[in-house]
Amino acid sequence: MNNEKQMPLTLLDACTLLARETVSLLEGFDQIPDSAVSLRSALALVNSERDLGGGSLLAWVDAEMENTKHFAETGERTESLVKLKTPLKRKTSPGAAESIGQKSFVQMCV
């Protein structure tokens, strides 16, 4: 890849990717994967140190986590705040979500 054509990634850009990946881990599951909790914690840490647009990224992740909890309790799906295109087919086992989510985040950052 030609370095001259690369654009620098800002902290807000990186946190937006982090929030997107966190939310994508929640789609299609009735429980919150540990990796999503870890990514949310990282986002909260950065948000506590730097202004990331008034906490809207963290609010988005929290709302989607609440939607996942609601689905687990009631079986009712709630429409996501943002429709994400998911290039990978999700498997139904929680362990599969963990490994798929970690791979896709790494691929996004490379």
C-alpha positions as CSV (number, residue, x, y, z in Angstrom):
1,M,0.0,0.0,0.0
2,N,1.3,3.5,-0.9
3,N,1.8,5.5,2.3
4,E,1.3,8.8,0.3
5,K,-2.4,7.9,-0.2
6,Q,-3.1,7.0,3.4
7,M,-5.1,9.4,5.5
8,P,-4.4,9.7,9.2
9,L,-6.9,8.1,11.6
10,T,-8.2,10.5,14.2
11,L,-9.1,9.5,17.7
12,L,-12.8,10.1,16.8
13,D,-12.4,7.9,13.7
14,A,-10.8,5.1,15.8
15,C,-13.6,5.3,18.4
16,T,-16.3,5.3,15.8
17,L,-14.8,2.0,14.4
18,L,-14.6,0.7,18.0
19,A,-18.3,1.6,18.6
20,R,-19.3,0.1,15.3
21,E,-17.5,-3.2,16.0
22,T,-19.0,-3.3,19.5
23,V,-22.5,-2.9,18.1
24,S,-21.9,-5.5,15.3
25,L,-21.0,-8.1,17.9
26,L,-24.5,-7.7,19.4
27,E,-26.4,-8.4,16.2
28,G,-28.4,-11.6,16.1
29,F,-27.6,-12.7,19.7
30,D,-29.6,-12.9,22.8
31,Q,-26.7,-12.2,25.1
32,I,-23.9,-9.7,25.2
33,P,-20.5,-11.3,24.3
34,D,-17.6,-10.6,26.7
35,S,-15.7,-9.0,23.8
36,A,-18.4,-6.4,23.4
37,V,-18.3,-5.6,27.1
38,S,-14.5,-5.2,26.8
39,L,-14.8,-2.9,23.7
40,R,-17.4,-0.8,25.4
41,S,-15.1,-0.4,28.5
42,A,-12.3,0.8,26.2
43,L,-14.6,3.3,24.5
44,A,-15.8,4.5,27.9
45,L,-12.2,5.0,29.1
46,V,-11.3,7.1,26.0
47,N,-14.6,9.0,26.4
48,S,-13.8,9.9,30.0
49,E,-10.4,11.4,28.9
50,R,-11.4,13.0,25.7
51,D,-14.5,14.7,24.3
52,L,-15.9,12.4,21.6
53,G,-18.9,14.4,20.5
54,G,-20.8,14.5,23.8
55,G,-20.7,10.8,24.4
56,S,-23.0,9.9,21.5
57,L,-20.9,6.9,20.5
58,L,-21.1,5.5,24.0
59,A,-24.8,6.2,24.1
60,W,-25.3,4.3,20.9
61,V,-23.4,1.3,22.2
62,D,-25.4,1.4,25.5
63,A,-28.7,1.6,23.7
64,E,-27.8,-1.4,21.5
65,M,-26.8,-3.4,24.6
66,E,-30.1,-2.5,26.2
67,N,-31.8,-3.8,23.0
68,T,-29.9,-7.0,23.3
69,K,-30.9,-7.4,27.0
70,H,-34.6,-6.6,26.1
71,F,-34.5,-9.3,23.4
72,A,-33.1,-11.8,25.9
73,E,-35.8,-11.1,28.4
74,T,-38.8,-10.8,26.1
75,G,-37.9,-12.4,22.8
76,E,-38.9,-9.1,21.1
77,R,-36.5,-7.7,18.6
78,T,-35.9,-4.0,18.7
79,E,-34.9,-2.1,15.6
80,S,-31.2,-1.1,15.7
81,L,-30.5,2.6,15.7
82,V,-28.1,2.2,12.8
83,K,-28.3,-0.6,10.2
84,L,-24.9,-2.2,9.8
85,K,-23.8,-4.2,6.8
86,T,-22.3,-7.4,8.1
87,P,-20.0,-9.1,5.6
88,L,-19.5,-12.2,7.8
89,K,-22.3,-14.7,8.3
90,R,-22.9,-15.0,12.1
91,K,-23.0,-18.4,13.7
92,T,-25.4,-19.0,16.6
93,S,-23.0,-20.1,19.3
94,P,-21.7,-17.3,21.6
95,G,-18.1,-18.6,21.2
96,A,-18.3,-18.1,17.5
97,A,-19.4,-14.5,18.0
98,E,-16.3,-13.9,20.1
99,S,-13.9,-15.2,17.5
100,I,-15.6,-13.7,14.5
101,G,-15.9,-10.3,16.2
102,Q,-12.2,-10.2,17.2
103,K,-11.1,-11.1,13.7
104,S,-13.2,-8.5,12.0
105,F,-12.0,-5.8,14.3
106,V,-8.4,-6.7,13.6
107,Q,-9.1,-6.7,9.9
108,M,-10.7,-3.3,10.1
109,C,-7.7,-1.8,11.9
110,V,-5.0,-3.2,9.5
